[in-house]
Amino acid sequence: MMLAGPEAAVRFVKFVNASPTPFHAVANAAQRLEKAGFLKVTEKDDWEKNIQPGGKYYFTRSQSSLLGFTIPQNWKQGAGLSIVATHVDSPNLRVRPVSKKTNSGYLQVGVETYGGGLWHTWFDRDLSLAGRVVVSDGSGSFHSKLVKIDRPILRVPSLAIHLDRGVNLEFKFNKETEFIPILGLVSAQLNEKSAAKPDDAQVTAEGVQENHHPALLALLAEELSVKAEEIHDFELALYDTNASTLGGLNNEFIFSPRCDNLVSSFCAFEALAEFAAGKSFSTIEGNVNCIALFNHEEIGSVSSSGAASSLIPSLINRLSPTPATHAQSIARSFMVSADMGHAVHPNYASKHEENHKPVMNGGIVIKTNATQRYATDAIGTFLLKKLVAKKGGRVQNFEVRNDIACGSTVGPMLSKIGLRVVDVGNPMLAMHSIRETAGSHDVQYAIDIFLALFESFSEVDQNLTVD
């Protein structure tokens, strides 16, 4: 069934439905860039020796982060970077390294919470598994394959109200003992084993058989078209199989998992791909245009694929390797840190400062915090507003109340290397729920702003003097 609504939002829905994990999001973003003519390079190669003015390139790290960039005509070392930085991870449940559990006749899967989720929203959902699996090809070589099981296989059931009459007064649960998904019944696995012939028995890689239910390994093997013994390890996350969709009277909403922050990531690579395919790409001079899709923002970004890693510094160093050109590049650079923001909630309007109440489909939100939990300052705000004006868009402002703790983004940690940074985001409701709500028109608004950055930043910046 075709969705009726803003075209960019329809494309986002398709993307998020195909991207239950950061690994899938990065793979789908790479596919979009390749369709726009981007050439894949690898960090271990001397790709910087072969880049050409007018070239389009990208690389990934550990399947979970991506940098894409375009080289302008008449490019030379010392040029700045115009960057849109986002993250592709979201709060979820991760399968433990040893996940095999049984209780009261049920097969259960041990999980660990990742990030700061609204965990009560995960109860009574049709859940499945996705991630990456390390498999062998039988000749001594190993590779990582993505997997996405497209049917519900797991559930975290609520306790019936008859057994807890006070649950509607205060719902509390123990994440270690009362938040364990069920996979099936023990009897089903026993019957399956008894029906198997002796020569059907398979011994998986060392430790895997002992650590996980054989039925789970068999399901993964079937999905990947491999033998169970060829599975050597995996990283799997739970996801809601209920698909993302447009909703509301006029499809003005997106009802979806992982809006935070796949909306921003989608808008970033769509804008870069559109810019690179447009006529202006061959004529625009100035900065290298870049997108950075990071992993692990929800847990602090401190990883080899997170924003606190070497990804951005390494790119700058490889493009401008001398001390002088490196310093010039940083001074000429500008980053838009794009992460979803908080729309005012009609039932909890008092949670917002009275003059800072962003609304969905009302334009991009500039996020400011005096303690630099967001990296926005007056310079970044000025530049962003000038770029928004290029596309005829609107901006909104958000500052948290003084009596509520402020979240953060990748912006502050990347500002530490000297980049000018502004923090922005599309407003949304129910952030970190398993089902979030965003504005469908805001998707195109964000794409337009990122396009303006790629097309016009150098022009805007040359008219600004700040020593």
TIDO-848294 format. One line per 5 residues: number of its first residue (from 1); their letters; for each residue x, y, z of C-alpha. Coordinates in Angstrom, 1 decimal, decimal comma. Example, Ala and Ser with C-alpha at 12.3 -4.5 7.8 and 13.67 -1.06 7.14 Angstrom:
# residues 2
1) as) 12,3 -4,5 7,8 ~ 13,7 -1,1 7,1
//
This chain:
# residues 467
1) mmlag) 0,0 0,0 0,0 ~ 1,4 3,4 -1,0 ~ 1,6 6,0 1,7 ~ 0,1 9,4 0,9 ~ 2,1 12,2 2,4
6) peaav) 5,3 14,3 1,9 ~ 7,5 12,4 -0,5 ~ 10,6 12,7 1,6 ~ 8,8 11,3 4,7 ~ 7,6 8,3 2,6
11) rfvkf) 11,2 7,6 1,6 ~ 12,3 7,9 5,3 ~ 9,7 5,4 6,3 ~ 11,1 2,9 3,8 ~ 14,6 3,6 5,1
16) vnasp) 13,8 3,2 8,8 ~ 11,9 0,0 8,2 ~ 14,9 -1,5 6,5 ~ 17,3 -0,2 9,2 ~ 16,6 -1,9 12,6
21) tpfha) 20,3 -1,6 13,7 ~ 23,2 0,8 13,1 ~ 24,7 -1,8 10,8 ~ 21,7 -1,8 8,5 ~ 21,4 2,0 8,6
26) vanaa) 25,1 2,4 7,5 ~ 24,7 -0,2 4,8 ~ 21,5 1,5 3,4 ~ 23,2 4,9 3,6 ~ 26,2 3,6 1,7
31) qrlek) 23,9 2,1 -0,9 ~ 22,2 5,5 -1,4 ~ 25,6 7,2 -1,8 ~ 26,8 4,7 -4,3 ~ 23,6 5,2 -6,3
36) agflk) 24,6 8,9 -6,4 ~ 28,0 8,0 -7,8 ~ 30,1 7,9 -4,6 ~ 33,2 5,8 -4,6 ~ 34,0 3,6 -1,6
41) vtekd) 37,4 3,9 -0,1 ~ 38,9 2,2 2,9 ~ 40,8 3,6 5,8 ~ 43,7 1,2 5,4 ~ 44,4 2,3 1,8
46) dwekn) 46,2 5,5 0,7 ~ 43,1 6,9 -0,8 ~ 44,1 10,5 -0,2 ~ 46,7 10,2 -2,9 ~ 44,0 9,5 -5,5
51) iqpgg) 41,2 11,9 -4,7 ~ 40,3 14,2 -7,5 ~ 38,6 17,6 -7,6 ~ 34,9 16,9 -8,3 ~ 35,2 13,5 -6,7
56) kyyft) 32,7 11,8 -4,4 ~ 33,8 9,4 -1,8 ~ 32,8 7,5 1,4 ~ 34,2 5,0 3,9 ~ 32,8 3,0 6,7
61) rsqss) 34,3 1,8 10,0 ~ 33,3 -1,5 11,6 ~ 30,0 -1,5 9,6 ~ 28,6 1,0 12,1 ~ 29,8 4,5 11,1
66) llgft) 30,1 6,3 7,8 ~ 31,8 9,4 6,4 ~ 30,8 10,6 3,0 ~ 32,4 13,6 1,4 ~ 32,6 15,5 -1,9
71) ipqnw) 35,7 17,3 -3,2 ~ 35,0 20,8 -4,7 ~ 36,5 22,0 -8,0 ~ 39,8 23,8 -7,5 ~ 40,2 22,1 -4,2
76) kqgag) 43,5 22,5 -2,4 ~ 44,8 21,4 1,0 ~ 43,7 23,7 3,8 ~ 40,1 23,9 2,6 ~ 37,5 23,6 5,4
81) lsiva) 34,8 21,0 5,8 ~ 31,1 21,7 6,0 ~ 29,8 18,8 8,0 ~ 26,4 17,3 9,0 ~ 27,1 15,0 12,0
86) thvds) 24,4 12,6 13,2 ~ 24,2 9,2 15,0 ~ 22,6 6,0 13,9 ~ 22,1 4,2 17,2 ~ 19,0 4,2 19,3
91) pnlrv) 18,1 2,7 22,8 ~ 17,2 -1,0 22,5 ~ 17,7 -4,4 23,9 ~ 20,9 -6,4 23,0 ~ 21,3 -10,1 23,2
96) rpvsk) 23,8 -11,1 25,8 ~ 27,0 -13,0 24,9 ~ 25,5 -15,9 26,9 ~ 21,8 -15,6 26,3 ~ 20,4 -19,1 27,0
101) ktnsg) 17,7 -19,1 29,7 ~ 14,8 -21,3 30,7 ~ 12,2 -20,7 33,3 ~ 8,8 -22,3 34,1 ~ 8,7 -24,2 30,8
106) ylqvg) 9,7 -21,2 28,6 ~ 12,7 -20,6 26,5 ~ 14,0 -17,1 27,2 ~ 16,7 -14,9 25,8 ~ 19,0 -12,9 28,1
111) vetyg) 19,2 -9,3 27,1 ~ 21,0 -6,1 28,2 ~ 19,6 -2,6 28,0 ~ 21,4 -0,2 25,6 ~ 21,0 3,5 26,2
116) gglwh) 18,3 5,3 28,1 ~ 15,2 3,8 26,8 ~ 11,6 4,2 27,9 ~ 11,7 0,5 28,7 ~ 8,0 0,2 29,7
121) twfdr) 7,1 0,7 26,1 ~ 8,8 -2,5 25,2 ~ 6,3 -4,7 26,9 ~ 3,7 -6,6 24,9 ~ 5,4 -5,8 21,5
126) dlsla) 6,0 -8,1 18,6 ~ 9,8 -8,3 18,7 ~ 12,4 -9,8 16,5 ~ 16,1 -9,9 16,0 ~ 18,5 -8,1 13,7
131) grvvv) 22,3 -7,4 13,6 ~ 25,4 -8,9 12,3 ~ 26,8 -12,5 12,4 ~ 30,3 -13,6 11,9 ~ 30,3 -16,7 9,7
136) sdgsg) 32,9 -18,9 8,1 ~ 32,9 -20,0 4,5 ~ 34,4 -23,4 5,1 ~ 37,8 -22,5 3,7 ~ 39,2 -20,7 6,8
141) sfhsk) 37,9 -17,2 5,9 ~ 35,4 -15,3 7,9 ~ 33,1 -12,4 7,2 ~ 30,3 -10,5 8,9 ~ 26,8 -10,8 7,4
146) lvkid) 23,8 -8,7 8,2 ~ 20,6 -10,4 9,4 ~ 17,1 -9,2 9,9 ~ 14,4 -11,7 10,9 ~ 11,2 -10,3 9,5
151) rpilr) 8,7 -12,0 11,8 ~ 7,9 -11,7 15,5 ~ 9,8 -14,3 17,5 ~ 10,1 -12,6 20,9 ~ 7,9 -10,9 23,5
156) vpsla) 8,2 -9,3 26,9 ~ 4,7 -10,1 28,4 ~ 3,2 -7,8 31,0 ~ 1,9 -9,3 34,2 ~ -2,0 -9,5 34,2
161) ihldr) -3,7 -6,9 36,3 ~ -5,4 -9,6 38,2 ~ -2,0 -10,6 39,7 ~ -0,9 -7,0 40,4 ~ -3,9 -4,7 41,2
166) gvnle) -1,7 -1,7 41,9 ~ 0,0 -1,7 38,5 ~ -2,0 1,3 37,2 ~ -1,0 3,3 40,2 ~ 2,7 2,8 39,7
171) fkfnk) 4,3 0,5 37,1 ~ 7,7 -0,6 38,2 ~ 9,7 -3,6 37,2 ~ 13,2 -5,1 37,7 ~ 15,2 -4,9 34,4
176) etefi) 17,3 -7,9 35,4 ~ 14,6 -10,3 36,5 ~ 11,3 -9,1 35,0 ~ 12,4 -7,8 31,6 ~ 13,5 -11,1 29,9
181) pilgl) 11,9 -11,9 26,5 ~ 10,3 -15,3 25,8 ~ 11,3 -17,1 22,7 ~ 9,2 -20,2 22,9 ~ 8,3 -23,2 24,9
186) vsaql) 10,9 -25,7 26,2 ~ 8,6 -28,6 25,0 ~ 8,8 -27,3 21,4 ~ 12,6 -27,4 21,4 ~ 12,6 -30,9 23,1
191) neksa) 10,3 -32,2 20,5 ~ 12,4 -30,7 17,7 ~ 15,5 -32,4 19,2 ~ 13,8 -35,8 19,5 ~ 12,6 -35,7 15,9
196) akpdd) 16,1 -34,9 14,6 ~ 18,2 -37,7 13,1 ~ 21,6 -38,4 14,7 ~ 23,4 -37,3 11,4 ~ 21,5 -34,0 11,5
201) aqvta) 23,2 -33,0 14,7 ~ 25,5 -29,9 14,2 ~ 28,2 -28,6 16,4 ~ 28,6 -24,9 16,1 ~ 31,8 -22,9 16,8
206) egvqe) 33,3 -23,2 20,2 ~ 31,2 -21,6 22,9 ~ 28,3 -20,6 20,6 ~ 26,3 -23,8 21,1 ~ 26,7 -23,7 24,9
211) nhhpa) 25,8 -20,0 25,1 ~ 22,6 -19,8 23,1 ~ 19,5 -21,9 22,5 ~ 20,0 -24,3 19,5 ~ 16,7 -23,2 18,1
216) llall) 17,9 -19,6 18,0 ~ 21,1 -20,6 16,2 ~ 19,1 -22,8 13,8 ~ 16,9 -19,8 13,0 ~ 19,8 -17,5 12,3
221) aeels) 21,5 -20,2 10,1 ~ 18,3 -20,5 8,1 ~ 18,0 -16,7 7,6 ~ 21,6 -16,5 6,5 ~ 21,6 -19,6 4,3
226) vkaee) 24,5 -21,1 6,2 ~ 25,0 -24,1 8,4 ~ 24,7 -23,6 12,1 ~ 28,3 -24,7 12,7 ~ 29,4 -21,8 10,5
231) ihdfe) 28,1 -19,3 13,0 ~ 31,0 -18,1 15,1 ~ 29,7 -15,0 16,9 ~ 27,1 -12,2 16,6 ~ 25,8 -8,9 17,7
236) lalyd) 22,0 -8,9 17,8 ~ 19,5 -6,3 18,9 ~ 15,7 -6,6 19,4 ~ 13,4 -4,5 17,3 ~ 9,7 -3,9 17,0
241) tnast) 8,3 -5,6 13,8 ~ 5,4 -3,1 13,7 ~ 6,4 -1,1 10,7 ~ 7,0 2,7 10,6 ~ 4,1 4,6 9,0
246) lggln) 2,7 8,0 8,4 ~ -0,3 9,0 10,6 ~ -2,6 11,7 11,8 ~ -5,6 13,3 10,0 ~ -3,4 14,5 7,1
251) nefif) -0,4 12,2 7,5 ~ 1,3 15,1 9,3 ~ 3,0 12,6 11,7 ~ 5,5 9,8 11,4 ~ 4,8 7,0 13,9
256) sprcd) 8,0 5,0 14,0 ~ 10,8 3,4 16,0 ~ 14,3 5,0 15,9 ~ 13,2 8,5 14,7 ~ 16,0 9,6 17,1
261) nlvss) 18,2 9,7 15,3 ~ 17,6 8,0 11,9 ~ 15,5 11,0 10,8 ~ 18,6 13,2 11,0 ~ 20,8 10,5 9,4
266) fcafe) 18,4 10,0 6,5 ~ 18,2 13,8 5,9 ~ 22,0 14,0 5,9 ~ 22,8 11,4 3,3 ~ 19,8 12,4 1,2
271) alaef) 21,0 16,0 1,1 ~ 24,6 15,0 0,3 ~ 23,4 12,6 -2,5 ~ 21,1 15,2 -3,9 ~ 23,8 17,9 -3,8
276) aagks) 26,4 15,6 -5,5 ~ 23,9 14,7 -8,3 ~ 22,9 18,4 -8,9 ~ 24,3 20,8 -11,4 ~ 25,7 23,1 -8,8
281) fstie) 28,2 20,5 -7,6 ~ 30,5 21,0 -10,6 ~ 30,6 24,8 -10,1 ~ 30,7 25,3 -6,3 ~ 34,1 26,0 -4,8
286) gnvnc) 35,1 26,2 -1,1 ~ 34,7 23,6 1,5 ~ 34,7 19,9 1,3 ~ 31,1 18,8 2,0 ~ 30,8 15,9 4,5
291) ialfn) 28,3 13,8 6,4 ~ 29,3 11,8 9,5 ~ 27,0 9,1 10,8 ~ 28,3 7,9 14,1 ~ 27,5 5,0 16,4
296) heeig) 27,2 4,8 20,2 ~ 25,9 8,4 20,9 ~ 23,3 7,0 23,2 ~ 26,0 5,6 25,5 ~ 28,5 8,5 25,3
301) svsss) 30,1 8,2 21,9 ~ 33,3 6,8 23,4 ~ 34,1 4,0 20,9 ~ 36,1 3,5 17,7 ~ 33,0 4,3 15,7
306) gaass) 31,6 7,1 17,9 ~ 31,9 10,8 17,6 ~ 34,8 10,9 20,2 ~ 36,8 8,6 17,9 ~ 39,4 9,6 15,3
311) lipsl) 37,0 9,6 12,4 ~ 36,6 13,4 11,9 ~ 40,2 14,3 13,0 ~ 41,6 11,5 10,7 ~ 39,6 12,9 7,7
316) inrls) 40,9 16,4 8,3 ~ 44,5 15,1 8,7 ~ 44,4 13,1 5,5 ~ 43,0 15,9 3,5 ~ 45,2 18,6 5,0
321) ptpat) 48,3 16,8 6,5 ~ 50,7 19,6 7,2 ~ 50,4 21,6 10,5 ~ 49,6 24,8 8,6 ~ 46,9 23,4 6,3
326) haqsi) 45,4 21,3 9,1 ~ 44,9 24,5 11,2 ~ 43,5 26,3 8,3 ~ 41,1 23,5 7,5 ~ 39,7 23,5 11,1
331) arsfm) 39,4 27,3 11,1 ~ 37,4 27,2 7,8 ~ 35,1 24,4 8,9 ~ 31,6 24,4 10,3 ~ 29,6 21,5 11,7
336) vsadm) 25,8 21,1 12,0 ~ 25,3 18,6 14,8 ~ 21,8 17,2 14,0 ~ 20,0 15,2 16,6 ~ 16,2 15,1 17,3
341) ghavh) 14,7 17,6 19,7 ~ 11,7 17,8 22,0 ~ 8,4 19,1 20,7 ~ 6,1 20,6 23,2 ~ 3,8 17,9 24,6
346) pnyas) 0,1 18,9 24,8 ~ -0,3 16,9 28,1 ~ 2,9 18,1 29,6 ~ 3,4 21,6 28,3 ~ 4,8 22,8 31,6
351) kheen) 7,9 20,6 31,0 ~ 9,1 23,3 28,5 ~ 10,3 26,8 29,3 ~ 7,5 29,1 28,4 ~ 9,3 30,8 25,5
356) hkpvm) 10,9 27,7 24,1 ~ 8,2 25,3 22,9 ~ 9,0 23,9 19,5 ~ 6,2 22,3 17,5 ~ 6,4 19,6 14,9
361) nggiv) 6,4 20,7 11,2 ~ 7,3 24,2 12,4 ~ 10,9 24,3 11,2 ~ 14,3 23,2 12,5 ~ 15,1 23,7 16,2
366) iktna) 18,3 25,4 17,3 ~ 19,3 23,9 20,6 ~ 21,1 26,0 23,1 ~ 22,5 25,4 26,6 ~ 24,5 27,8 28,7
371) tqrya) 26,6 25,0 30,1 ~ 27,5 23,7 26,6 ~ 25,6 20,5 26,7 ~ 24,8 21,8 23,2 ~ 27,6 23,5 21,3
376) tdaig) 25,5 26,3 19,9 ~ 26,7 29,9 20,2 ~ 25,8 33,1 18,6 ~ 28,1 32,5 15,6 ~ 26,7 29,1 14,9
381) tfllk) 23,1 30,4 15,3 ~ 23,9 33,3 12,9 ~ 25,3 31,0 10,2 ~ 22,5 28,5 10,6 ~ 19,8 31,2 10,2
386) klvak) 21,5 32,5 7,1 ~ 21,5 29,1 5,6 ~ 17,9 28,5 6,5 ~ 16,9 31,8 4,8 ~ 18,5 30,5 1,6
391) kggrv) 15,7 27,9 1,3 ~ 12,9 30,1 2,8 ~ 12,7 27,9 5,9 ~ 11,9 28,7 9,5 ~ 13,8 28,1 12,8
396) qnfev) 12,6 27,5 16,3 ~ 14,5 27,7 19,6 ~ 14,9 25,3 22,5 ~ 16,5 25,7 25,9 ~ 15,7 23,4 28,7
401) rndia) 14,1 24,6 31,9 ~ 16,6 25,4 34,7 ~ 15,0 22,7 36,9 ~ 15,4 19,9 34,3 ~ 18,6 18,2 33,3
406) cgstv) 19,8 18,8 29,7 ~ 20,7 16,0 27,4 ~ 23,6 16,3 24,9 ~ 24,7 15,4 21,4 ~ 27,8 14,7 19,4
411) gpmls) 28,3 18,5 19,0 ~ 30,2 19,4 22,2 ~ 32,8 16,6 21,9 ~ 33,5 17,6 18,2 ~ 33,8 21,3 19,1
416) kiglr) 36,8 20,3 21,3 ~ 39,0 19,9 18,2 ~ 38,3 23,5 17,2 ~ 35,3 23,2 14,9 ~ 32,6 25,7 14,9
421) vvdvg) 29,4 23,8 15,8 ~ 25,7 24,5 16,0 ~ 23,3 22,0 17,5 ~ 19,9 21,5 15,7 ~ 17,2 18,9 15,4
426) npmla) 13,7 18,2 14,2 ~ 11,1 18,3 17,1 ~ 9,5 15,0 18,1 ~ 7,4 13,4 20,9 ~ 8,1 10,3 23,0
431) mhsir) 11,9 10,3 22,4 ~ 13,4 7,0 23,4 ~ 10,1 5,1 23,2 ~ 9,9 2,0 21,1 ~ 7,4 4,0 19,0
436) etags) 8,2 7,7 18,6 ~ 6,3 10,5 16,8 ~ 7,9 13,0 14,4 ~ 6,6 15,6 11,9 ~ 6,4 14,3 8,3
441) hdvqy) 7,0 17,7 6,8 ~ 10,1 18,3 8,9 ~ 12,0 15,6 6,9 ~ 12,1 17,8 3,8 ~ 12,8 20,9 5,9
446) aidif) 16,0 19,3 7,3 ~ 17,1 18,1 3,9 ~ 16,7 21,6 2,5 ~ 18,8 23,1 5,4 ~ 21,6 20,6 4,9
451) lalfe) 21,5 21,3 1,1 ~ 21,9 25,0 1,9 ~ 25,0 24,1 4,0 ~ 26,5 22,2 1,1 ~ 25,6 24,8 -1,5
456) sfsev) 26,1 28,1 0,3 ~ 28,2 27,9 3,4 ~ 31,4 29,3 1,9 ~ 29,5 32,2 0,5 ~ 27,8 33,0 3,8
461) dqnlt) 31,0 32,5 5,8 ~ 33,2 34,8 3,7 ~ 31,0 37,8 4,8 ~ 31,5 37,0 8,5 ~ 34,5 38,2 10,4
466) vd) 35,1 36,8 13,9 ~ 38,7 36,8 15,2
//
